[in-house]
Amino acid sequence: MSRLALVVSYDGAGFAGSQVQPGERTVQGELEQSLRFLVPDWTGRSEFAGRTDRGVHAAAQVVSLEDFRPDLAEETIRRAINSRLAGDMSVRQVFRVEDGFSARIHARTREYRYRVWFGNDEPLARRFVWRRPGIPDLEAMADAAGRIAGTHDFAAFAGHGEGVPGSERSRRPRGTTRTMFVSDIREAVPWWTPVGGACGTLVEYRIVGDGFLPQMVRALTKALVTVGRGDRSPEWIGELLESKDRRRGGGIAPPHGLTLWQVGYQAIGESADATFGEDSLRMRLPAADPGDTTRSNGRGTADVVTEGA
């Protein structure tokens, strides 16, 4: 029996996060409400590849669930679900995948992007960028971002009390150690103004890793902006990593600049294209053990917690 994998995009401004919460409008709640309209007796539950908090966006969130209408074509299912969704959320693609597929357990990589606008207030961009004053030192920010790549203990950038020495998280087998395959800074072109009309600099931080701790990307972004404004040197990032203590960190960036960009189901180096795509999702995956509740990244490493942002 096959399962479905949905690729979902949403503007997080109108949601209290991705996961169902009583009395709150959430991405999962809206999606499952649409499914129950199409199949009134549906009693399943959708599973998301990554958890996003209030105000965080997604370009290609992946959701898995049982195939509730095997008689319908994938495109027909996509259109039917979207017909019941509001305009700030949409199912972009639907794939049939093999039995046992889990959007969360089988994910190998997740990519996030955070955009910071150094310039005047821009009404057309304010929902999707964090505005900061001044002129950024892009070279210093790039240097600092490069120090994040690799395998490190990211306790200093973990929120919700998980980055404090002696926390419950620190006692788990994997603790707060994660591997970042990509961590870079680039100047992007503002989409809200004619070419040459922008009064400022749009900076995009891109990070790809095998797992993320709560609020980790936002904490990293805040530190990079601190470096870019000249308040700290790039070496400060290494000092924070070495401290392994969230209390040494410098706060977090707001949620609205963050986007879950895509999810990968092939390991880095396993294919020329290790990002999400049809070939990635349709690859032969190990069947999930229904009795296994371990949070795995698909490479036998337990304890993956995705960005809570």
N, C-alpha and C positions, 0 to 999 in steps of 0.2 A: 504493500500500500504506500502510495507516495504522500509527500507532504508539500506544502506551499511555502515559498519564500517570497516575501513582498519587499520591494525597495520603496521606502517611504520618505517623502520630503515634507518638512514643516517649518513654519515660522513660529518660533517658540514663545513669542511675546504674549500670545493669548492662552498659553498652557501653564499649568502648575507643575510641569515636568512630564516625562515620558510615561512613568509608571502610574497605574491606577491608584487613586487616593480618594477616600470617602468625601463626598461633598465638593470635590474639585474637578475642574475640567482638565483632563489629561489626554495625551496622544493615544495611549493604550485604551482609555475609556471611550474615546470617540471612534476609534477603529473597531472595537468590539461591538459597540452599539450599531455601527453600520452592518457588521456581519450578522448580528441577530435580526436585523430588519430583513436581510436576504434569506436567512435560514432561522426562523423563529425558535426552533428547538435546539439550536447550537448551544452547547454547554462547555466548549473548550476554552482554552486560554492561549493568547498569543505570547510569544517570547521575543524580546528585543535583544539585538546584538550589543547595544550600549545604553546605559542609563544616562539620561540628560535631565538636568534640573530646570527649574522655572526660568524661562527667558532664553534658554539655550536652543539654537536652531539645529536642523539636520538637513543635509543635502541628499544623503543616501543611507538612511537608517535601514537595517535589515531586520525583518520580522519573520519568524517561522511559526507555523501552526498546521494542524491537520488539514488535509485536502477535503473541504466540506462539500465541494461540488465537482467530483471527478468527471462528470458528464459535460462540463463546460470548458471551452477553450480558455487559455490563460488571459488573453486580451479581453474576453467577455467578462471574466471575473474582475479584472482591473477596472473596467468601465462601470460595472455594477457597484463595486465598493465606492468608487469616487462619486457616484451619483448621490450618495447619502452623506458625503463629507462636506464640511465648510471650506471656504476658499483658502484658509491658511494651512491646509494639509492636503496631501495628495499621494496616492499610490502611483509611483512612476513605472514600475515593472512588476510582473508576476512570473515566477518560475516554478515549475514542478521539480522537486528534488526527491532523492531517495528517502525511504523510511529511516527514521532515526536522526535525520538532520536537525541540528539545533543552531539557531542563529548565534547564540551566545557561546555555547560550548565549543563549537567548531571554528570560531573566528580565530585567525592567526594574528592579524594586525588590525589596528584601528587608527585612522588618521583624523586629526583635528586641525582646524585652522582658526586663528584668532586675528582679527583686524583692528588696528589702532590708527586713528586719524589724528595727526598732529596739525592742527589748523583751526580755522574759524568754524563756528557751528554750522552744520549742514543739515537742514530739515529732511532731505531725501535720504540721508544715510544714518540718521541718529538711532534707528532701531537695530542697526547691524554693525556699528563700529563704536569703539570706545574713544571718545574725543579727549585729547590731552593738549595742553598748550606747549609752545616752544618748537624748536627744531631738533629732531632726533639725531644722535650720532649713530648712523646705521652701521658703521664699521665696528664700533664697540658692541652694538647689539648682536651683530653677526658673530663676533668673537665669543660673546657670552653664550649664545645659542649653541655654538659648536661644542661647548664644554658639557652640554646636557646629553649629547649623543653618547651611546654606549650603555653598558650595564652599570647601574648605580643604585644605592639606597636612597630613595626619594622621600624619606620620612620628613625632611624639612619642608616639603611641598605638599604634604598630605593633610587634608582637612578633616573635620568632624572628630577631632581628637585622636585620629589614627597615626599622627606623626609625632606624638609625645612619647619619650622613652618610657617603657614599661606598659604601653598600651596593649590591649588585647590583640590588635593587628600585629604588633612586633613579635608576638609569641607564636604566630603561625609559621609553618615551614618556610614559606617564601617571604614572609614578612612584608617589608615595604620596598623590596628590590624589584626593579623592572628594567627592561631593555628598550632603549629608544634607537630605532634604526635611522631616523631622520629627525633633525632639529635644525631648522634654518630660518633666516630672516630675509625677506626680499621687499623691495619697493614695488607696490602695485599701482595700477592705473585707476583713479577714481571713476566709478561708473555713473556718478550722478551729475556730472558736469561736462560740457564740451571740452575737447582736447585743448589744453593750454589755459583753461579757465579756472583750474583749481588753485586755491590759495592755501597750500599746505602739503603734507606728505602722508600718503597712505602706506602703512607698513603691515605686512602680513607675516604672521608667525605660523610655520607649518611644522607639525610634529607627528611622527608615526612610531608607534610602539606596540609591544606585545601585550600591554595591559596598562591601565591607569588607575591611580588612587583617587578618592574623592577630592574634587576641586584642584587637582594637580595641575592641569593645563592653565587654569586661571591664576594659580599661584606662580607658576613659571613665567607667565606673561607679565604679571605685575613686577617680578624681579627684573625681567628684560627691559621693561619700560623705565624702571629705576636706573638701570645702567645707561640706557639711551638718553636720559635726561642729564647725565653727568653726576648723579648723586652717589653712584657707586662705580667701582671698576669692574671689568669683566671677571677678574679673579674672585670677586665676591661670590659668584655662582658656585665655584669650587669649594669655597669656605662653607657655604650653606649645605652643600651635599655632604661634606665631611662632618658637619655638626650632627647630622641625623636627628635634628630636633626642630619641630615645627615652630617652637617658640622663638627661634632665631630668624624666622622668615619675615617677609615684608608685606604680608597681607595678600589679598586676591583681587584680580581684576573683575569688573562686573560681568554678569552672564551674557548680556546681549551682543557682545562682540565675538562670541564663540560659536562655531559650527562643527558638528560631527560631519566630517566631509565624506568619508567612505570607510568600508570594512573589507578586509582582505581575508580570503579563505585559502590562500596558498602562502607558504612560508617564504620570507625573503630569500632569494637565491634559488628557490625551487622552480621558478619560471621567470621568463623575461618580464611578464606582467604579473606582479604580486599584489596588485590592487583588486578591488571588487570588480567583477564583471561576470558575464554569462559563463565563460570558461572556468573562472574561479569557482563560481557557485555550483556548477554542474560537475565539478571534479568528483572522483570517487572518494567519499569520506567514510571513515570508520563508523559503523553503526553505534549510536549512543545506547548505553545501557540504561533502560528505564529506571532502574533502581539506583543509579549513580547520581547523587546530587552534588558532586564536587564541581566547583567552578573552575573549569579547565580552559586553557587557551588552545586546545587541540594538539599540543605537542607534549602532552603528558605532564604539563606543569600546572599544578592546582592553584587556586586562590587568586584568580584574576578578578579584580574589581574595576569596572569601567568608570570613566569620568563622571562624577556627580555634578560638576560644574556649578 
